[in-house]
């Protein structure tokens, strides 16, 4: 079951002005380690301008992987012993491990979430699942769920569209590729498997038009990964600089195809906010705006 969630108008107006377009927008891709990342602090720092040279960010999109959903909305297990992935339950630095729907409600954000798998068998905290999500200060439309070719675990990408300015639409996608494949395959660390999943993803996404793809690509082998070659060809406007590192490998990336007249820059934040991955931040603005947000 997927969740499309838009907060009530009173709550949205209270939490954040929700205009229909943006002169500058931040796009963050981040693996939040099944609720272990302090998304609340990240959002507060975005709004305070901590990661944009002091300019407060009004509009942003979060492309999140390994978010968690808890409670009665997660279906109960059927049967006595179905195999399910083990539970991952780290505690964020602020101690508030937050359901993704509660997170959207707290900040007045649009939400699109699709679970990839259960998060354990359930317990005192209730049933849980985990997957990918898109949260945004702007309305989400044209929602899309993409089931990737199966390797070791079920993987589901999510896509949506926002309107960033009159006449300008931007497609967004959040994805998490397998980190390894079943022992029955020759390549345990899965470069061919990730290549297959990437091809399936690209086949399901539009091959032209503005699109930002963010995710944990699990590209452990760097230049040996066919995945990165595929994505660089498909997203030729991606700024240089690479992605976030995990154990010395660059796993987390944002790839760009930009609207006409827009430009982008990206960076890896130097804070993990309690996750085992660091966020990757992209800043998009019309080319007519200089880096300080002033028109010229």
C-alpha positions as CSV (number, residue, x, y, z in Angstrom):
1,X,0.0,0.0,0.0
2,X,1.4,3.4,-1.0
3,X,0.6,6.6,0.9
4,X,-0.2,9.9,-0.8
5,X,-0.6,12.4,2.0
6,X,-1.3,16.1,1.9
7,X,-1.9,17.9,5.2
8,X,-5.1,19.9,5.8
9,X,-4.9,23.5,4.6
10,X,-5.0,25.0,8.2
11,X,-2.0,22.9,9.2
12,X,-0.1,23.6,6.0
13,X,-0.5,27.4,6.4
14,X,0.5,27.2,10.0
15,X,3.6,25.1,9.2
16,X,4.9,26.7,6.0
17,X,3.8,29.1,3.3
18,X,2.8,26.8,0.4
19,X,3.0,28.9,-2.8
20,X,2.8,27.4,-6.2
21,X,6.3,28.1,-7.5
22,X,9.8,28.8,-6.3
23,X,12.7,31.0,-7.3
24,X,15.1,28.6,-5.6
25,X,14.6,25.1,-4.4
26,X,16.7,22.6,-2.5
27,X,16.6,18.9,-3.3
28,X,18.1,16.6,-0.7
29,X,18.7,12.9,-1.2
30,X,19.4,10.9,2.0
31,X,19.3,7.4,3.3
32,X,17.8,8.0,6.8
33,X,18.7,4.5,8.2
34,X,15.2,3.4,8.9
35,X,14.3,6.3,11.1
36,X,17.8,6.8,12.6
37,X,18.4,10.1,10.8
38,X,17.3,13.3,12.5
39,X,15.2,14.7,9.6
40,X,13.7,17.4,11.9
41,X,17.1,19.0,12.5
42,X,17.9,18.8,8.8
43,X,14.7,20.6,7.8
44,X,15.2,23.3,10.5
45,X,18.8,23.9,9.2
46,X,17.6,24.1,5.6
47,X,15.0,26.7,6.6
48,X,17.7,28.7,8.6
49,X,20.0,28.8,5.7
50,X,22.7,26.7,7.3
51,X,23.6,24.9,4.0
52,X,22.8,27.8,1.6
53,X,25.3,30.5,2.6
54,X,22.8,32.0,5.0
55,X,19.9,32.2,2.6
56,X,16.8,30.6,4.2
57,X,15.3,27.8,2.1
58,X,11.6,28.3,1.7
59,X,11.0,25.4,-0.8
60,X,12.6,22.0,-0.6
61,X,12.1,18.4,-1.7
62,X,13.4,15.4,0.4
63,X,14.2,12.3,-1.6
64,X,14.5,9.8,1.2
65,X,15.4,6.2,1.4
66,X,14.8,3.8,4.3
67,X,12.0,5.8,5.9
68,X,9.8,3.9,8.3
69,X,6.1,3.7,8.7
70,X,4.6,2.3,11.9
71,X,1.3,1.4,13.5
72,X,-2.1,0.1,12.4
73,X,-1.7,1.4,8.8
74,X,0.9,-1.4,8.2
75,X,-0.9,-4.6,7.4
76,X,-0.6,-7.5,9.9
77,X,1.3,-10.6,8.9
78,X,-0.7,-13.4,7.3
79,X,0.2,-16.9,8.5
80,X,2.3,-18.1,11.3
81,X,5.8,-17.9,9.8
82,X,6.2,-15.8,6.6
83,X,9.8,-14.8,6.0
84,X,10.3,-11.0,6.5
85,X,13.4,-8.8,6.7
86,X,14.8,-8.2,10.1
87,X,13.9,-5.1,12.1
88,X,16.3,-2.1,11.9
89,X,15.5,0.4,14.7
90,X,18.2,2.9,15.5
91,X,17.5,5.9,17.7
92,X,18.0,9.4,16.2
93,X,20.2,11.9,18.1
94,X,17.0,13.7,19.3
95,X,15.5,10.5,20.4
96,X,12.4,10.9,18.2
97,X,12.2,8.1,15.7
98,X,9.4,9.5,13.5
99,X,6.9,7.8,11.3
100,X,7.1,9.3,7.8
101,X,3.5,10.3,7.8
102,X,3.9,12.1,11.2
103,X,7.0,13.9,9.8
104,X,4.9,15.2,6.8
105,X,2.2,16.3,9.2
106,X,4.5,18.1,11.5
107,X,6.1,20.3,8.8
108,X,3.1,20.7,6.5
109,X,4.7,18.7,3.7
110,X,3.2,16.8,0.7
111,X,4.2,13.2,1.0
112,X,4.4,10.2,-1.4
113,X,5.6,7.0,0.2
114,X,5.8,3.4,-1.0
115,X,7.1,0.5,1.2
116,X,9.6,-1.9,-0.2
117,X,9.6,-4.4,2.6
118,X,8.5,-5.0,6.2
119,X,10.7,-3.8,9.0
120,X,10.7,-7.0,11.2
121,X,7.8,-9.0,12.4
122,X,6.3,-6.3,14.7
123,X,6.5,-5.9,18.4
124,X,5.6,-3.6,21.2
125,X,5.8,-0.6,18.8
126,X,3.5,-2.2,16.4
127,X,3.9,-3.3,12.8
128,X,6.5,-1.4,10.6
129,X,7.6,-1.3,7.0
130,X,10.3,0.7,5.3
131,X,10.8,2.1,1.8
132,X,11.3,5.3,-0.2
133,X,9.5,8.6,0.1
134,X,9.3,12.1,-1.5
135,X,8.4,15.0,0.8
136,X,8.0,18.5,-0.5
137,X,6.8,22.0,0.4
138,X,5.1,22.1,-3.1
139,X,2.2,19.9,-4.2
140,X,3.1,16.5,-5.7
141,X,1.4,15.2,-8.8
142,X,1.8,12.4,-11.5
143,X,2.7,9.9,-8.8
144,X,4.6,6.8,-9.9
145,X,5.7,3.6,-8.2
146,X,8.5,1.6,-10.0
147,X,9.2,-2.0,-8.9
148,X,12.8,-2.7,-9.8
149,X,14.1,-6.0,-11.2
150,X,14.4,-8.4,-8.2
151,X,17.9,-9.2,-7.0
152,X,18.1,-10.0,-3.3
153,X,15.4,-7.8,-1.7
154,X,12.3,-6.1,-3.1
155,X,13.2,-2.6,-4.2
156,X,10.6,0.1,-5.1
157,X,11.3,3.6,-6.4
158,X,8.9,6.5,-6.2
159,X,8.4,9.4,-8.6
160,X,6.4,12.6,-8.6
161,X,6.2,16.0,-10.3
162,X,6.3,19.5,-8.8
163,X,5.7,22.9,-10.5
164,X,8.6,25.1,-9.7
165,X,7.6,28.1,-11.8
166,X,4.9,29.0,-14.3
167,X,5.4,26.7,-17.3
168,X,8.2,24.7,-15.6
169,X,7.6,21.2,-14.2
170,X,10.2,19.1,-12.5
171,X,10.1,15.3,-12.2
172,X,11.6,13.7,-9.1
173,X,12.5,10.2,-8.2
174,X,13.9,8.5,-5.0
175,X,15.5,5.1,-5.3
176,X,17.5,2.6,-3.3
177,X,19.4,-0.2,-5.2
178,X,20.5,-3.5,-3.7
179,X,23.8,-3.6,-1.9
180,X,24.4,-7.3,-2.8
181,X,22.7,-10.1,-4.6
182,X,21.7,-13.6,-3.6
183,X,24.5,-16.1,-3.1
184,X,23.3,-18.0,-6.1
185,X,24.7,-15.2,-8.3
186,X,28.4,-15.0,-9.1
187,X,28.9,-11.4,-8.2
188,X,28.1,-11.1,-4.5
189,X,28.5,-7.3,-4.4
190,X,26.1,-7.0,-7.2
191,X,27.4,-4.6,-9.9
192,X,25.5,-6.5,-12.7
193,X,22.4,-6.6,-10.5
194,X,22.5,-2.9,-9.9
195,X,23.0,-2.4,-13.6
196,X,19.9,-4.4,-14.3
197,X,18.0,-2.4,-11.7
198,X,19.2,0.9,-13.1
199,X,18.1,-0.1,-16.6
200,X,14.7,-1.1,-15.3
201,X,14.4,2.3,-13.5
202,X,15.5,4.3,-16.6
203,X,13.1,2.4,-18.8
204,X,10.2,3.4,-16.5
205,X,11.2,7.1,-16.3
206,X,10.8,9.6,-19.1
207,X,13.9,9.7,-21.2
208,X,13.7,13.5,-21.8
209,X,12.5,16.5,-19.9
210,X,13.6,17.9,-16.5
211,X,14.2,15.1,-14.0
212,X,16.2,14.8,-10.7
213,X,17.1,11.3,-9.5
214,X,18.4,10.9,-6.0
215,X,19.2,7.8,-4.0
216,X,21.4,5.3,-2.3
217,X,22.9,3.5,-5.3
218,X,25.2,1.2,-3.3
219,X,27.9,1.7,-5.9
220,X,30.6,0.1,-3.8
221,X,33.0,-0.6,-6.6
222,X,33.2,2.9,-8.0
223,X,34.3,3.1,-11.6
224,X,33.7,-0.6,-12.0
225,X,29.9,0.1,-11.6
226,X,28.0,0.1,-14.8
227,X,25.2,1.9,-12.9
228,X,27.2,5.1,-12.7
229,X,28.0,5.1,-16.5
230,X,24.3,4.6,-17.3
231,X,23.2,7.4,-15.0
232,X,25.9,9.9,-16.2
233,X,24.7,9.4,-19.8
234,X,21.1,9.8,-18.9
235,X,21.7,12.9,-16.7
236,X,24.3,14.9,-18.6
237,X,23.7,18.1,-16.6
238,X,24.8,16.6,-13.3
239,X,27.3,19.0,-11.6
240,X,30.7,17.6,-10.9
241,X,31.8,16.6,-7.5
242,X,30.6,13.0,-6.9
243,X,28.4,11.7,-4.1
244,X,28.5,11.0,-0.4
245,X,30.9,8.4,0.9
246,X,30.2,5.5,3.1
247,X,33.2,3.4,4.2
248,X,35.3,5.1,1.5
249,X,32.8,4.3,-1.3
250,X,30.6,6.8,-3.0
251,X,27.1,5.4,-2.6
252,X,24.7,8.4,-2.5
253,X,24.2,10.6,-5.5
254,X,21.9,13.2,-7.1
255,X,21.6,13.2,-10.9
256,X,20.2,16.2,-12.9
257,X,18.3,17.0,-16.1
258,X,17.5,20.7,-15.7
259,X,14.6,22.8,-16.9
260,X,15.6,25.3,-19.6
261,X,17.0,28.4,-18.0
262,X,17.8,26.8,-14.7
263,X,21.1,25.8,-13.1
264,X,22.2,23.5,-10.2
265,X,25.0,22.9,-7.8
266,X,25.4,20.1,-5.4
267,X,27.3,19.2,-2.3
268,X,27.6,16.5,0.4
269,X,26.7,17.8,3.8
270,X,29.4,17.4,6.5
271,X,26.9,16.1,9.1
272,X,25.1,12.7,9.1
273,X,22.4,13.8,11.5
274,X,22.5,10.4,13.2
275,X,22.1,8.3,10.1
276,X,24.8,6.0,8.7
277,X,24.7,8.1,5.4
278,X,25.2,11.8,4.9
279,X,22.7,13.8,2.9
280,X,23.5,15.1,-0.6
281,X,22.1,18.6,-1.3
282,X,21.2,20.1,-4.7
283,X,20.3,23.8,-5.0
284,X,18.4,24.8,-8.1
285,X,17.7,28.3,-9.3
286,X,17.0,30.2,-12.5
287,X,20.1,31.2,-14.3
288,X,19.0,34.8,-13.9
289,X,19.7,34.5,-10.2
290,X,23.2,34.8,-8.9
291,X,24.4,32.4,-6.1
292,X,23.1,34.9,-3.5
293,X,19.6,34.7,-4.9
294,X,19.7,38.2,-6.5
295,X,18.4,38.7,-10.0
296,X,20.9,40.1,-12.6
